[in-house]
Amino acid sequence: MTNRQVILAELPTDRLEVGHFRLQDVPDPVAGPGQVLVATRYLSIDAANRAWMQGATYTSALEGGQVMAGGTIGEVVESDVAGFTAGDLVEGAWGWQTRAAVDARQLHRLTPRPGPLSHQLSLYGTTALTAYFGLLEVTRPQPGETLVVSAAAGAVGNVVCQLGKIAGCRVVAIAGGPAKCAWLTDELGVDAAVDHRDGGFRKALRAACPDGIDVYFDNVGGDILGAALFGMNLHGRISCCGVVSQYDTGSPAPGPRGVPGLLVTKRLTMRGFIVMDFYDGEPARKVEAQNELAAWVDAGKLRPVEDVMEGIDAAPHALVDLLAGGNVGKRMVHVAG
Amino acid sequence: MTNRQVILAELPTDRLEVGHFRLQDVPDPVAGPGQVLVATRYLSIDAANRAWMQGATYTSALEGGQVMAGGTIGEVVESDVAGFTAGDLVEGAWGWQTRAAVDARQLHRLTPRPGPLSHQLSLYGTTALTAYFGLLEVTRPQPGETLVVSAAAGAVGNVVCQLGKIAGCRVVAIAGGPAKCAWLTDELGVDAAVDHRDGGFRKALRAACPDGIDVYFDNVGGDILGAALFGMNLHGRISCCGVVSQYDTGSPAPGPRGVPGLLVTKRLTMRGFIVMDFYDGEPARKVEAQNELAAWVDAGKLRPVEDVMEGIDAAPHALVDLLAGGNVGKRMVHVAG
């Protein structure tokens, strides 16, 4: 066996391109003490992958020449470590490679769920949990409230939209382009969708929210956050989940006009979060959330939206294209199995 | 008797100047049904007076040609309304005039307190209550935490600094100019003071907060908010009280870089508030807060800081000078009595 790796050959100074990566084949890794040999089944492709190239955030900054970092799920191939046996399905962050020797402490066994393995990423993984805690805990949406979601067709956004409907909100989705907007209203079932690439975006957002905005779930920052701020109702809540508009650039834009002025006059709360904060040291909370998501799946109220590319060689394109808004739902790369 | 009024003759398009106001004497007002005739004792001079000229916020927008709006305390001269008798001390917002006929519903009787009447504005009025609720309720400061306060020598800021010390925080004050900074450390007793007009401001703020910033009480917005954001610790809280840096201008600046990016990576909460939200419909909460403030005054832990100008004709200058940072403590105009 060999291990195929995707190397981040050099850090981008502006937009990320496929040429920033290279492929290499190296000998099969050997598990050291406390390590487990795993075979990758899926890579999770996330906007956060690009954010890590901008410097240290909640994970260490990436450097050129390394195996590209990223969330992964796979299968244990060999293990001398108690608690892990060949054939176990595990999640971790061993990056863009087909095989890896991973410290057992950095692996989590997946709770078996009905349905294909990919659902572990689309319905029960970090993105779905981000939607769950970032919407339900951070903003506590109430029936009848208007919830606006940006990057609504994305991995987190589509789950936020679905959870918003479950919570009884009027859900207004923001996405890029008419095709995504049509999909959001016709297939996902949101109440309205607004195209932020359209020149009339601000006016269309106002029209889609005749009673104003009570909760805004922000995946993007920048001008879209600015537009939402102006539409917020008194005592509105903004969940700050990500800043996709600012990841794929060397020169981040200034913050939205209206911060902090509109926060004061409208008495708004903006809260940033990282999903792990809600269950680190409290793993039962994570399982509890996953069980609630599973119950909604069983009840037909929540469905997976997946965007799968085939083969590890596709990973660089999968990320570059995601940053350009090419995905609908949870993007992942199917590696094997 | 005549009534001397200060008229906002025209709205400023950029910086406010004394020339935007004019004085006029009109006949003594006559109380209509449900109204009380009051004589003004003090005008409260606040940065918010300028904000109201920018458009509707939580109060109606000001228009040129009106009596200048503003908080007031005074004495009942004549009343046929139950609950108000000549000689009663009342607070309200009848604006910059020496006499007024005011709807009784828009008056509140002052709870008698020891000390001069001006303490009703400096220690128990809206500014002190803003400090009280905006610090203690919005951010819940803990002993040993680092609290940074901007416009720290101002009416709200000086009380926030004092309440921060009472809460057991390390208090770092931000103010404009070396004189205010010296006063803050030497007289008010904060742990450190940083001059935002100094070229080395950002570095000095970092040096004054060796353990980072847990709580930031923001009176100013703009670049100072931007600097504080970069120094915040994980899970820090920002109380958004005002945006003084953006009131006295026709072209508000963009928001701080780092919104919302730093909110996400540092898991920050920013919350705007208006003090009335904490006690409107619940007047007992206001009295409770005032009683706690009074107990700290009695215990020698909280003291009034007042900046009084004499005579209603001084009101325009009092506001223009306040917007330029000319005040230390609660600015008011003593009108009579």
Interface residues (C-beta under 8 A of the other chain):
Chain A: T57 Y58 D218 G221 L225 G226 H235 C240 C241 G242 V243 Q246 P252 A253 P254 G255 P256 R257 G258 V259 P260 G261 L262 L263 V264 T265 K266 R267 L268 T269 M270 R271 G272 F273 I274 D277
Chain B: T57 Y58 D218 G221 L225 G226 H235 C240 C241 G242 V243 Q246 P252 A253 P254 G255 P256 R257 G258 V259 P260 G261 L262 L263 V264 T265 K266 R267 L268 T269 M270 R271 G272 F273 I274 D277
